[in-house]
Amino acid sequence: ASRIRKGNAPAIMTSIRHLCMNLFEHESSSLRLS
């Protein structure tokens, strides 16, 4: 993590946030179908 540049931190946090949102939506839709 120390190798990550400060300039890249926002982009990484954004991508992680999108991944979490996608996983959350996928889980929600799966629960809804079952």
mmCIF file of the N, C-alpha and C atoms, coordinates in Angstrom:
data_MODEL
# 
_entry.id   MODEL 
# 
loop_
_atom_site.group_PDB 
_atom_site.id 
_atom_site.type_symbol 
_atom_site.label_atom_id 
_atom_site.label_alt_id 
_atom_site.label_comp_id 
_atom_site.label_asym_id 
_atom_site.label_entity_id 
_atom_site.label_seq_id 
_atom_site.pdbx_PDB_ins_code 
_atom_site.Cartn_x 
_atom_site.Cartn_y 
_atom_site.Cartn_z 
_atom_site.occupancy 
_atom_site.B_iso_or_equiv 
_atom_site.pdbx_formal_charge 
_atom_site.auth_seq_id 
_atom_site.auth_comp_id 
_atom_site.auth_asym_id 
_atom_site.auth_atom_id 
_atom_site.pdbx_PDB_model_num 
ATOM 1   N N  . ALA A 1 1  ? 0.840   -1.206  0.000  1.00 0.00 ? 1  ALA A N  1 
ATOM 2   C CA . ALA A 1 1  ? 0.000   0.000   0.000  1.00 0.00 ? 1  ALA A CA 1 
ATOM 3   C C  . ALA A 1 1  ? 0.870   1.248   0.000  1.00 0.00 ? 1  ALA A C  1 
ATOM 4   N N  . SER A 1 2  ? 2.055   1.144   0.590  1.00 0.00 ? 2  SER A N  1 
ATOM 5   C CA . SER A 1 2  ? 2.942   2.302   0.679  1.00 0.00 ? 2  SER A CA 1 
ATOM 6   C C  . SER A 1 2  ? 3.447   2.710   -0.701 1.00 0.00 ? 2  SER A C  1 
ATOM 7   N N  . ARG A 1 3  ? 3.421   1.763   -1.655 1.00 0.00 ? 3  ARG A N  1 
ATOM 8   C CA . ARG A 1 3  ? 3.906   2.074   -2.993 1.00 0.00 ? 3  ARG A CA 1 
ATOM 9   C C  . ARG A 1 3  ? 2.905   2.914   -3.780 1.00 0.00 ? 3  ARG A C  1 
ATOM 10  N N  . ILE A 1 4  ? 1.647   2.915   -3.325 1.00 0.00 ? 4  ILE A N  1 
ATOM 11  C CA . ILE A 1 4  ? 0.611   3.662   -4.035 1.00 0.00 ? 4  ILE A CA 1 
ATOM 12  C C  . ILE A 1 4  ? 0.862   5.163   -3.891 1.00 0.00 ? 4  ILE A C  1 
ATOM 13  N N  . ARG A 1 5  ? 0.829   5.864   -5.016 1.00 0.00 ? 5  ARG A N  1 
ATOM 14  C CA . ARG A 1 5  ? 1.039   7.309   -4.977 1.00 0.00 ? 5  ARG A CA 1 
ATOM 15  C C  . ARG A 1 5  ? -0.217  8.004   -4.469 1.00 0.00 ? 5  ARG A C  1 
ATOM 16  N N  . LYS A 1 6  ? -0.034  9.137   -3.830 1.00 0.00 ? 6  LYS A N  1 
ATOM 17  C CA . LYS A 1 6  ? -1.181  9.875   -3.294 1.00 0.00 ? 6  LYS A CA 1 
ATOM 18  C C  . LYS A 1 6  ? -2.145  10.262  -4.413 1.00 0.00 ? 6  LYS A C  1 
ATOM 19  N N  . GLY A 1 7  ? -1.614  10.509  -5.609 1.00 0.00 ? 7  GLY A N  1 
ATOM 20  C CA . GLY A 1 7  ? -2.461  10.896  -6.737 1.00 0.00 ? 7  GLY A CA 1 
ATOM 21  C C  . GLY A 1 7  ? -3.361  9.761   -7.187 1.00 0.00 ? 7  GLY A C  1 
ATOM 22  N N  . ASN A 1 8  ? -2.935  8.513   -6.939 1.00 0.00 ? 8  ASN A N  1 
ATOM 23  C CA . ASN A 1 8  ? -3.725  7.369   -7.375 1.00 0.00 ? 8  ASN A CA 1 
ATOM 24  C C  . ASN A 1 8  ? -4.746  6.939   -6.333 1.00 0.00 ? 8  ASN A C  1 
ATOM 25  N N  . ALA A 1 9  ? -4.584  7.403   -5.114 1.00 0.00 ? 9  ALA A N  1 
ATOM 26  C CA . ALA A 1 9  ? -5.482  6.992   -4.034 1.00 0.00 ? 9  ALA A CA 1 
ATOM 27  C C  . ALA A 1 9  ? -6.956  7.254   -4.353 1.00 0.00 ? 9  ALA A C  1 
ATOM 28  N N  . PRO A 1 10 ? -7.342  8.454   -4.786 1.00 0.00 ? 10 PRO A N  1 
ATOM 29  C CA . PRO A 1 10 ? -8.755  8.732   -5.084 1.00 0.00 ? 10 PRO A CA 1 
ATOM 30  C C  . PRO A 1 10 ? -9.320  7.778   -6.128 1.00 0.00 ? 10 PRO A C  1 
ATOM 31  N N  . ALA A 1 11 ? -8.561  7.507   -7.172 1.00 0.00 ? 11 ALA A N  1 
ATOM 32  C CA . ALA A 1 11 ? -9.029  6.614   -8.235 1.00 0.00 ? 11 ALA A CA 1 
ATOM 33  C C  . ALA A 1 11 ? -9.229  5.204   -7.700 1.00 0.00 ? 11 ALA A C  1 
ATOM 34  N N  . ILE A 1 12 ? -8.306  4.761   -6.845 1.00 0.00 ? 12 ILE A N  1 
ATOM 35  C CA . ILE A 1 12 ? -8.401  3.412   -6.273 1.00 0.00 ? 12 ILE A CA 1 
ATOM 36  C C  . ILE A 1 12 ? -9.620  3.324   -5.356 1.00 0.00 ? 12 ILE A C  1 
ATOM 37  N N  . MET A 1 13 ? -9.825  4.342   -4.538 1.00 0.00 ? 13 MET A N  1 
ATOM 38  C CA . MET A 1 13 ? -10.977 4.338   -3.636 1.00 0.00 ? 13 MET A CA 1 
ATOM 39  C C  . MET A 1 13 ? -12.273 4.328   -4.434 1.00 0.00 ? 13 MET A C  1 
ATOM 40  N N  . THR A 1 14 ? -12.285 5.077   -5.549 1.00 0.00 ? 14 THR A N  1 
ATOM 41  C CA . THR A 1 14 ? -13.483 5.123   -6.392 1.00 0.00 ? 14 THR A CA 1 
ATOM 42  C C  . THR A 1 14 ? -13.754 3.764   -7.004 1.00 0.00 ? 14 THR A C  1 
ATOM 43  N N  . SER A 1 15 ? -12.707 3.111   -7.517 1.00 0.00 ? 15 SER A N  1 
ATOM 44  C CA . SER A 1 15 ? -12.890 1.796   -8.140 1.00 0.00 ? 15 SER A CA 1 
ATOM 45  C C  . SER A 1 15 ? -13.354 0.777   -7.110 1.00 0.00 ? 15 SER A C  1 
ATOM 46  N N  . ILE A 1 16 ? -12.782 0.841   -5.899 1.00 0.00 ? 16 ILE A N  1 
ATOM 47  C CA . ILE A 1 16 ? -13.193 -0.089  -4.831 1.00 0.00 ? 16 ILE A CA 1 
ATOM 48  C C  . ILE A 1 16 ? -14.650 0.165   -4.467 1.00 0.00 ? 16 ILE A C  1 
ATOM 49  N N  . ARG A 1 17 ? -15.023 1.440   -4.428 1.00 0.00 ? 17 ARG A N  1 
ATOM 50  C CA . ARG A 1 17 ? -16.405 1.791   -4.085 1.00 0.00 ? 17 ARG A CA 1 
ATOM 51  C C  . ARG A 1 17 ? -17.358 1.224   -5.129 1.00 0.00 ? 17 ARG A C  1 
ATOM 52  N N  . HIS A 1 18 ? -16.981 1.347   -6.416 1.00 0.00 ? 18 HIS A N  1 
ATOM 53  C CA . HIS A 1 18 ? -17.828 0.812   -7.484 1.00 0.00 ? 18 HIS A CA 1 
ATOM 54  C C  . HIS A 1 18 ? -17.938 -0.699  -7.366 1.00 0.00 ? 18 HIS A C  1 
ATOM 55  N N  . LEU A 1 19 ? -16.835 -1.358  -7.053 1.00 0.00 ? 19 LEU A N  1 
ATOM 56  C CA . LEU A 1 19 ? -16.860 -2.819  -6.912 1.00 0.00 ? 19 LEU A CA 1 
ATOM 57  C C  . LEU A 1 19 ? -17.785 -3.223  -5.772 1.00 0.00 ? 19 LEU A C  1 
ATOM 58  N N  . CYS A 1 20 ? -17.698 -2.512  -4.649 1.00 0.00 ? 20 CYS A N  1 
ATOM 59  C CA . CYS A 1 20 ? -18.554 -2.825  -3.498 1.00 0.00 ? 20 CYS A CA 1 
ATOM 60  C C  . CYS A 1 20 ? -20.015 -2.611  -3.851 1.00 0.00 ? 20 CYS A C  1 
ATOM 61  N N  . MET A 1 21 ? -20.310 -1.520  -4.565 1.00 0.00 ? 21 MET A N  1 
ATOM 62  C CA . MET A 1 21 ? -21.691 -1.235  -4.948 1.00 0.00 ? 21 MET A CA 1 
ATOM 63  C C  . MET A 1 21 ? -22.211 -2.314  -5.879 1.00 0.00 ? 21 MET A C  1 
ATOM 64  N N  . ASN A 1 22 ? -21.379 -2.755  -6.833 1.00 0.00 ? 22 ASN A N  1 
ATOM 65  C CA . ASN A 1 22 ? -21.794 -3.799  -7.767 1.00 0.00 ? 22 ASN A CA 1 
ATOM 66  C C  . ASN A 1 22 ? -22.066 -5.100  -7.029 1.00 0.00 ? 22 ASN A C  1 
ATOM 67  N N  . LEU A 1 23 ? -21.203 -5.453  -6.091 1.00 0.00 ? 23 LEU A N  1 
ATOM 68  C CA . LEU A 1 23 ? -21.394 -6.681  -5.321 1.00 0.00 ? 23 LEU A CA 1 
ATOM 69  C C  . LEU A 1 23 ? -22.659 -6.579  -4.479 1.00 0.00 ? 23 LEU A C  1 
ATOM 70  N N  . PHE A 1 24 ? -22.867 -5.418  -3.872 1.00 0.00 ? 24 PHE A N  1 
ATOM 71  C CA . PHE A 1 24 ? -24.047 -5.224  -3.029 1.00 0.00 ? 24 PHE A CA 1 
ATOM 72  C C  . PHE A 1 24 ? -25.320 -5.355  -3.857 1.00 0.00 ? 24 PHE A C  1 
ATOM 73  N N  . GLU A 1 25 ? -25.335 -4.727  -5.052 1.00 0.00 ? 25 GLU A N  1 
ATOM 74  C CA . GLU A 1 25 ? -26.514 -4.799  -5.910 1.00 0.00 ? 25 GLU A CA 1 
ATOM 75  C C  . GLU A 1 25 ? -26.735 -6.227  -6.376 1.00 0.00 ? 25 GLU A C  1 
ATOM 76  N N  . HIS A 1 26 ? -25.653 -6.943  -6.673 1.00 0.00 ? 26 HIS A N  1 
ATOM 77  C CA . HIS A 1 26 ? -25.778 -8.329  -7.131 1.00 0.00 ? 26 HIS A CA 1 
ATOM 78  C C  . HIS A 1 26 ? -26.361 -9.197  -6.025 1.00 0.00 ? 26 HIS A C  1 
ATOM 79  N N  . GLU A 1 27 ? -25.875 -9.014  -4.810 1.00 0.00 ? 27 GLU A N  1 
ATOM 80  C CA . GLU A 1 27 ? -26.372 -9.793  -3.674 1.00 0.00 ? 27 GLU A CA 1 
ATOM 81  C C  . GLU A 1 27 ? -27.838 -9.459  -3.407 1.00 0.00 ? 27 GLU A C  1 
ATOM 82  N N  . SER A 1 28 ? -28.190 -8.186  -3.509 1.00 0.00 ? 28 SER A N  1 
ATOM 83  C CA . SER A 1 28 ? -29.570 -7.770  -3.260 1.00 0.00 ? 28 SER A CA 1 
ATOM 84  C C  . SER A 1 28 ? -30.501 -8.403  -4.277 1.00 0.00 ? 28 SER A C  1 
ATOM 85  N N  . SER A 1 29 ? -30.113 -8.396  -5.556 1.00 0.00 ? 29 SER A N  1 
ATOM 86  C CA . SER A 1 29 ? -30.959 -8.973  -6.598 1.00 0.00 ? 29 SER A CA 1 
ATOM 87  C C  . SER A 1 29 ? -31.084 -10.479 -6.396 1.00 0.00 ? 29 SER A C  1 
ATOM 88  N N  . SER A 1 30 ? -30.011 -11.122 -5.953 1.00 0.00 ? 30 SER A N  1 
ATOM 89  C CA . SER A 1 30 ? -30.044 -12.570 -5.721 1.00 0.00 ? 30 SER A CA 1 
ATOM 90  C C  . SER A 1 30 ? -30.995 -12.890 -4.573 1.00 0.00 ? 30 SER A C  1 
ATOM 91  N N  . LEU A 1 31 ? -30.939 -12.084 -3.515 1.00 0.00 ? 31 LEU A N  1 
ATOM 92  C CA . LEU A 1 31 ? -31.821 -12.311 -2.367 1.00 0.00 ? 31 LEU A CA 1 
ATOM 93  C C  . LEU A 1 31 ? -33.272 -12.072 -2.775 1.00 0.00 ? 31 LEU A C  1 
ATOM 94  N N  . ARG A 1 32 ? -33.469 -11.092 -3.661 1.00 0.00 ? 32 ARG A N  1 
ATOM 95  C CA . ARG A 1 32 ? -34.814 -10.754 -4.096 1.00 0.00 ? 32 ARG A CA 1 
ATOM 96  C C  . ARG A 1 32 ? -35.415 -11.907 -4.904 1.00 0.00 ? 32 ARG A C  1 
ATOM 97  N N  . LEU A 1 33 ? -34.582 -12.546 -5.730 1.00 0.00 ? 33 LEU A N  1 
ATOM 98  C CA . LEU A 1 33 ? -35.075 -13.630 -6.581 1.00 0.00 ? 33 LEU A CA 1 
ATOM 99  C C  . LEU A 1 33 ? -35.380 -14.871 -5.765 1.00 0.00 ? 33 LEU A C  1 
ATOM 100 N N  . SER A 1 34 ? -34.565 -15.158 -4.754 1.00 0.00 ? 34 SER A N  1 
ATOM 101 C CA . SER A 1 34 ? -34.760 -16.385 -3.970 1.00 0.00 ? 34 SER A CA 1 
ATOM 102 C C  . SER A 1 34 ? -35.976 -16.290 -3.057 1.00 0.00 ? 34 SER A C  1 
# 
